[in-house]
Amino acid sequence: MPSPSPEIVELLSVNAIAFTAPIWKNGLVLLFGTILAPGLRTMTSALRVMRLEDDPRLEKYHRILNRNRWQPLLLSKLLLGLIIGL
């Protein structure tokens, strides 16, 4: 599986408080896969680029956005803080 640079992980780590630890870990996989995916940026292409298309538990990635608990309002505040801090 391709690994992201430590600088990117450090920059994004401020967002971890809006997720539980397992969801954050899986979310990073999807985020990096989406960045690296050529063409359409679908969940399937993100998982394919991360070499996870044969993972028997693919549903855990699909659940991140539709069933797991996360805090979008908190994420938007964190993003605004990052933008203002630039």
N, C-alpha and C positions, 0 to 999 in steps of 0.2 A: 504494500500500500504506500503511495507517495506520502511523504511527511512534509508538513508546512514548516516554514522558517520560524525560529523562536521569536523573532520580532513580531510577526503577525499574531502568533498565539498570545504574546504579552499584550499587544494592543487590544485584542478581543476579550481578554480575560476579565476586563471590568464588567462585561455583560453576564458573567457566570452567576452572579447573585440572583438573576431573574429565573434561573432554572435549577432543577435538582441535578446532582452530580451525574447520574447516568444519562439524563436527557441532554445535558451540556456536552458530554462526550460524543454522543451520537449526532448532536446538532453540528458540532465542529466537523465531523466527517462529511456531513451533507454540505456544509458551507464550503469547505475546501474542494469537494468534488464539483460543486456548482461553479466555482471559480475556474477550475481546470478543464471543465467539460467543453468540448468544441460544439458549435452549432446550437441547437435548442438546449436550454438549461432546464431539463426535467429532472425529477428525482431519480428516474431510471438511469439517465445519462450520468448523473452525479455519482451514483453507486457503481456504475460500470467503470468510470474513470478511476475510482478508488479500489477497483478490483474486488468488489463485494457483490456482484450480480448473482453469485451462487450461494450467498449466505442463506442458510435455512430460515433465518428469522428476520427477513426483510421488513416485516410489518412493524418492527420497532422503529424504523426510520419514518415510515408513513404516519405513525402515531404522534410523532413530535409536534406536528402542526395541527392535528385535528382532535386528539384526545388527551394528550399529556397536559400537565399543569405547567404553565409558564405565564409570565407577566408582561404583556405587550406594552402597557403604559409605562412600567418601569424601564423597559428596554428603550422606549422612545425618549425618556428623560436622559438615560445614559448616553444615547446617541447624540442628543442635543448638546450635552456636556462635552463630548468629544469634538463636535464640530466647533463649538465656541472656543474650546481650548487650543484649536489649531493656530 
